[in-house]
Amino acid sequence: MKFRSILLSLTLTVGLSPLSNSLAHGPGTPHGQHHAAVKKEQTPWGIAGDVDQVRSTIKIVMTDNMRFTPNLIRVKKGDTIRFQVANRGAVMHEMVIGTKSELDAHAEMMKKHPNMEHDEPYMAHVSPGKTADLVWLFNREGEFDFACLIPGHYQAGMVGKIRVSP
């Protein structure tokens, strides 16, 4: 109980959500660290995956030239993928999976609130020189997007595509 009240106090003091990545080691957790329970909510692009269901790992590299490598990913419907997201740049980057319209709306919100905290399982925030894991179950077919929504990065073309086939 004491930890919960300290966490609640910290949440109210610094404006973090109770499951913020920086406190709970949830989504976007630095590689090799413990993952807390993740909020599972169906989205048009899938749902948070379970680490024990991972079928493959895809390494994503982010750099200060505002690019992802690779920037096109192909998976099959039903695949749970672990993205190992590495920031090889000197500034903060993130990988956010979504639809183009969702990413556009979120990018606009990030311009207004650039220091906004996130705790969604489809996002990984990665400090320079660090790596984080994002585990996602692609249970919907289609073409989806991923991007870095840090102000200026999305606008500079830091985007990619995920194609989910039957």
Residue frames as qw, qx, qy, qz and C-alpha x, y, z in Angstrom:
[[0.000, 0.885, 0.465, 0.000, 0.00, 0.00, 0.00],
 [0.328, -0.756, 0.084, 0.561, 2.81, 2.40, 0.84],
 [0.373, -0.088, 0.587, 0.713, 4.31, 2.00, -2.66],
 [0.160, 0.629, 0.677, 0.348, 0.91, 2.70, -4.23],
 [0.149, -0.926, -0.281, 0.202, 0.46, 5.92, -2.23],
 [0.376, -0.561, 0.325, 0.662, 4.00, 7.03, -3.12],
 [0.322, 0.187, 0.698, 0.612, 3.30, 6.25, -6.79],
 [0.048, 0.807, 0.572, 0.142, -0.01, 8.13, -6.63],
 [0.271, -0.852, -0.045, 0.445, 1.74, 11.08, -4.99],
 [0.375, -0.313, 0.518, 0.702, 4.44, 11.03, -7.67],
 [0.262, 0.476, 0.724, 0.425, 1.76, 10.76, -10.34],
 [0.040, -0.913, -0.406, 0.033, -0.04, 13.82, -9.04],
 [0.376, -0.745, 0.130, 0.536, 3.17, 15.77, -8.45],
 [0.223, -0.402, 0.567, 0.683, 4.79, 15.30, -11.86],
 [0.596, 0.451, -0.038, -0.663, 1.73, 14.58, -13.98],
 [0.142, 0.269, -0.912, -0.277, 2.59, 11.01, -14.96],
 [0.810, -0.139, -0.283, -0.495, 0.02, 8.34, -15.60],
 [0.725, -0.482, 0.445, -0.210, 0.16, 5.53, -13.01],
 [0.907, 0.058, 0.377, 0.178, 1.46, 3.10, -15.65],
 [0.291, 0.902, -0.271, -0.170, 3.88, 5.47, -17.32],
 [0.867, 0.356, -0.279, 0.210, 6.77, 3.77, -19.12],
 [0.242, 0.635, -0.497, 0.540, 9.24, 5.57, -16.93],
 [0.453, -0.444, 0.533, -0.561, 7.77, 4.05, -13.77],
 [0.866, -0.040, 0.338, -0.367, 6.19, 0.71, -14.60],
 [0.192, -0.381, 0.835, 0.349, 8.63, -0.78, -17.14],
 [0.686, 0.434, 0.515, -0.277, 5.73, -1.46, -19.47],
 [0.717, 0.615, 0.255, 0.204, 5.69, -0.87, -23.21],
 [0.351, 0.853, -0.209, 0.324, 8.89, 0.56, -24.56],
 [0.729, -0.648, 0.209, 0.070, 10.79, -1.00, -21.68],
 [0.108, 0.745, -0.644, -0.140, 14.55, -1.00, -22.18],
 [0.793, 0.233, -0.542, -0.150, 15.64, -4.33, -23.64],
 [0.533, 0.117, -0.762, 0.349, 16.06, -7.07, -21.07],
 [0.159, -0.141, 0.537, -0.817, 14.04, -5.43, -18.30],
 [0.122, 0.340, 0.903, -0.234, 10.83, -6.76, -16.72],
 [0.212, -0.278, -0.436, -0.830, 7.52, -5.88, -18.40],
 [0.294, 0.130, 0.625, -0.712, 4.57, -5.04, -16.15],
 [0.368, 0.502, 0.782, -0.037, 1.02, -6.01, -17.05],
 [0.047, -0.060, 0.379, 0.922, 0.01, -4.21, -20.23],
 [0.488, 0.416, 0.364, -0.675, -3.41, -2.74, -20.91],
 [0.250, 0.097, 0.851, 0.451, -4.90, -4.88, -23.70],
 [0.400, 0.612, 0.301, -0.612, -7.24, -2.92, -25.91],
 [0.617, 0.367, 0.601, 0.351, -8.17, -3.90, -29.46],
 [0.074, 0.656, -0.157, -0.734, -7.16, -1.31, -32.05],
 [0.751, 0.592, -0.010, -0.291, -7.67, -1.34, -35.83],
 [0.450, 0.671, -0.588, 0.030, -3.98, -2.35, -36.14],
 [0.656, 0.055, -0.730, 0.184, -3.96, -5.13, -33.50],
 [0.663, -0.709, -0.068, -0.231, -3.59, -5.61, -29.78],
 [0.194, -0.736, 0.624, -0.177, -0.78, -5.74, -27.21],
 [0.812, 0.192, -0.547, -0.071, 1.04, -9.06, -27.51],
 [0.804, -0.560, 0.193, -0.052, 2.29, -11.52, -24.92],
 [0.009, -0.740, 0.663, 0.115, 6.05, -12.02, -24.75],
 [0.511, -0.179, 0.841, -0.023, 5.60, -15.81, -24.49],
 [0.688, 0.530, 0.483, -0.109, 3.69, -15.78, -27.82],
 [0.119, 0.791, -0.366, -0.476, 6.38, -13.96, -29.86],
 [0.907, 0.328, 0.258, 0.061, 6.90, -15.66, -33.24],
 [0.698, 0.347, 0.041, 0.626, 9.73, -13.47, -34.43],
 [0.332, -0.739, -0.088, 0.579, 11.84, -10.46, -33.54],
 [0.501, 0.707, 0.216, 0.450, 12.30, -7.54, -35.90],
 [0.483, -0.426, -0.097, 0.758, 15.12, -5.10, -35.20],
 [0.227, 0.893, 0.290, 0.257, 14.31, -1.48, -35.99],
 [0.532, -0.192, -0.086, 0.820, 17.02, 1.19, -36.03],
 [0.063, 0.952, 0.297, 0.037, 16.16, 4.87, -35.58],
 [0.598, -0.024, 0.026, 0.800, 18.65, 7.59, -36.49],
 [0.065, -0.659, -0.189, 0.725, 18.91, 11.35, -36.45],
 [0.003, 0.087, -0.568, -0.818, 18.51, 11.46, -40.24],
 [0.551, 0.166, 0.287, -0.766, 14.82, 10.93, -39.29],
 [0.669, 0.222, -0.582, -0.406, 14.55, 7.43, -40.75],
 [0.803, -0.252, 0.479, -0.247, 13.66, 3.92, -39.61],
 [0.444, 0.438, -0.746, -0.235, 15.56, 0.90, -40.91],
 [0.163, 0.279, 0.718, 0.617, 13.74, -1.07, -42.13],
 [0.269, 0.174, 0.157, -0.934, 10.84, 1.21, -43.03],
 [0.732, 0.058, -0.339, -0.589, 8.69, -1.56, -44.57],
 [0.249, -0.213, 0.899, -0.289, 7.73, -4.58, -42.50],
 [0.667, -0.014, -0.509, -0.544, 5.68, -7.57, -43.66],
 [0.238, -0.146, 0.862, -0.423, 3.96, -9.86, -41.17],
 [0.336, -0.248, -0.824, -0.383, 1.13, -12.39, -41.25],
 [0.575, -0.471, -0.029, -0.669, -2.20, -12.00, -39.49],
 [0.908, -0.369, -0.178, -0.084, -1.95, -13.74, -36.12],
 [0.697, 0.240, -0.353, 0.576, 1.78, -13.07, -35.67],
 [0.461, -0.878, -0.050, 0.120, 3.02, -11.69, -32.38],
 [0.638, 0.545, -0.146, 0.525, 6.14, -9.66, -33.13],
 [0.537, -0.694, -0.078, 0.473, 8.81, -8.33, -30.78],
 [0.426, 0.820, -0.039, 0.380, 10.22, -5.12, -32.17],
 [0.653, -0.443, -0.082, 0.609, 13.67, -4.37, -30.75],
 [0.246, 0.920, 0.174, 0.250, 13.76, -0.64, -31.33],
 [0.683, -0.273, -0.038, 0.676, 17.28, 0.82, -31.21],
 [0.107, 0.991, 0.070, -0.048, 17.99, 4.55, -31.12],
 [0.778, 0.031, 0.100, 0.620, 21.36, 5.09, -32.83],
 [0.196, 0.779, 0.127, 0.581, 20.93, 8.86, -32.76],
 [0.319, 0.105, -0.444, 0.831, 21.84, 11.62, -30.33],
 [0.377, -0.141, 0.152, -0.903, 18.24, 12.71, -29.59],
 [0.481, 0.132, 0.758, -0.420, 15.13, 10.94, -28.26],
 [0.389, 0.091, -0.630, -0.666, 13.12, 8.93, -30.82],
 [0.562, 0.050, 0.667, -0.486, 10.03, 6.77, -30.63],
 [0.167, -0.045, -0.851, -0.495, 8.18, 4.13, -32.60],
 [0.469, 0.225, 0.488, -0.700, 4.40, 4.44, -32.57],
 [0.073, 0.154, 0.898, 0.405, 2.22, 1.98, -34.52],
 [0.325, 0.494, 0.500, -0.632, -1.20, 3.07, -35.82],
 [0.498, 0.650, 0.524, 0.234, -3.27, 4.16, -38.76],
 [0.363, 0.330, 0.138, 0.860, -2.26, 7.22, -40.76],
 [0.260, -0.724, -0.255, -0.585, -5.21, 9.21, -39.36],
 [0.729, -0.641, -0.208, 0.122, -4.40, 8.20, -35.76],
 [0.687, -0.137, 0.000, 0.713, -0.73, 9.13, -36.21],
 [0.169, 0.537, 0.214, 0.799, -1.64, 12.46, -37.84],
 [0.457, -0.776, -0.235, -0.366, -3.91, 13.34, -34.90],
 [0.788, -0.513, -0.116, 0.319, -1.34, 12.25, -32.32],
 [0.584, 0.162, 0.063, 0.793, 1.43, 14.20, -34.08],
 [0.064, -0.692, -0.182, -0.695, -0.70, 17.37, -33.86],
 [0.662, -0.723, -0.161, -0.113, -1.27, 16.76, -30.14],
 [0.805, -0.226, -0.050, 0.547, 2.49, 16.22, -29.63],
 [0.343, 0.481, 0.074, 0.803, 3.20, 19.62, -31.22],
 [0.350, -0.743, -0.105, -0.562, 0.96, 21.23, -28.58],
 [0.717, -0.623, 0.253, -0.183, 2.27, 19.08, -25.69],
 [0.597, 0.576, -0.556, 0.057, 5.81, 17.97, -26.62],
 [0.034, 0.404, -0.814, 0.415, 6.67, 16.59, -23.16],
 [0.804, -0.156, 0.005, -0.574, 3.52, 14.51, -22.87],
 [0.310, -0.314, 0.889, -0.121, 4.00, 11.11, -21.15],
 [0.715, 0.152, -0.454, -0.510, 2.80, 7.94, -22.89],
 [0.424, -0.278, 0.825, -0.248, 1.95, 4.45, -21.70],
 [0.834, 0.323, 0.003, -0.447, 0.34, 2.79, -24.70],
 [0.783, -0.214, 0.562, 0.157, 1.57, -0.70, -25.64],
 [0.721, 0.562, 0.301, 0.271, 1.94, 0.29, -29.32],
 [0.160, 0.942, -0.187, 0.227, 4.60, 2.90, -28.49],
 [0.835, -0.249, -0.108, 0.478, 8.29, 2.64, -27.59],
 [0.024, 0.983, -0.143, 0.117, 10.21, 5.74, -26.45],
 [0.910, -0.036, -0.046, 0.410, 13.93, 5.22, -26.74],
 [0.259, -0.905, 0.183, 0.284, 16.70, 7.41, -25.36],
 [0.469, 0.756, -0.453, -0.061, 19.85, 7.97, -27.43],
 [0.187, 0.498, -0.836, 0.136, 22.03, 4.87, -27.52],
 [0.465, -0.075, 0.755, -0.456, 19.36, 2.66, -25.94],
 [0.321, -0.053, -0.824, -0.464, 17.10, -0.16, -27.15],
 [0.496, 0.010, 0.517, -0.697, 13.50, -0.90, -26.13],
 [0.061, 0.151, 0.961, 0.225, 11.09, -3.73, -26.87],
 [0.545, 0.158, 0.075, -0.820, 7.57, -3.38, -28.23],
 [0.150, 0.060, 0.983, 0.089, 5.49, -6.59, -28.45],
 [0.489, 0.283, 0.020, -0.825, 2.43, -6.49, -30.70],
 [0.445, 0.220, 0.867, 0.039, -0.12, -9.03, -31.95],
 [0.252, 0.240, -0.390, -0.852, -1.23, -8.29, -35.51],
 [0.312, 0.278, 0.894, -0.163, -4.74, -9.77, -35.49],
 [0.458, 0.756, 0.274, -0.379, -6.09, -7.56, -38.28],
 [0.651, 0.259, 0.435, 0.566, -5.12, -7.61, -41.96],
 [0.203, 0.957, 0.205, 0.032, -4.21, -4.42, -43.76],
 [0.561, 0.393, -0.141, 0.715, -1.56, -1.77, -44.17],
 [0.449, -0.852, -0.232, 0.135, -0.65, 0.19, -41.07],
 [0.339, 0.787, -0.226, 0.464, 1.86, 2.88, -40.28],
 [0.686, -0.542, -0.225, 0.430, 4.53, 3.52, -37.70],
 [0.278, 0.792, -0.017, 0.543, 6.25, 6.80, -36.98],
 [0.439, -0.208, -0.414, 0.770, 8.26, 8.91, -34.59],
 [0.071, -0.829, -0.477, -0.284, 5.81, 11.53, -33.34],
 [0.443, -0.534, -0.141, 0.706, 8.32, 13.72, -31.53],
 [0.278, 0.899, 0.170, -0.293, 7.67, 17.22, -32.90],
 [0.164, 0.789, -0.462, -0.371, 9.51, 17.73, -36.19],
 [0.318, -0.277, 0.890, 0.177, 10.45, 14.07, -36.66],
 [0.523, 0.457, 0.715, -0.088, 7.14, 12.95, -38.20],
 [0.363, 0.876, 0.078, -0.309, 7.06, 16.05, -40.39],
 [0.008, -0.710, 0.624, 0.326, 10.63, 15.26, -41.57],
 [0.739, 0.306, -0.490, -0.347, 9.48, 11.84, -42.82],
 [0.043, -0.315, 0.904, -0.286, 10.31, 9.53, -39.91],
 [0.781, 0.093, 0.196, -0.586, 7.65, 7.00, -40.93],
 [0.005, -0.234, 0.946, 0.224, 7.26, 3.40, -42.03],
 [0.736, 0.011, -0.255, -0.627, 4.67, 0.82, -43.17],
 [0.327, -0.151, 0.914, -0.185, 3.58, -2.52, -41.78],
 [0.621, 0.121, -0.466, -0.619, 1.76, -4.84, -44.21],
 [0.463, -0.114, 0.805, -0.355, -0.27, -7.57, -42.54],
 [0.479, 0.162, -0.656, -0.560, -1.27, -10.35, -44.94],
 [0.863, -0.208, -0.034, -0.459, -3.75, -13.21, -44.41]]
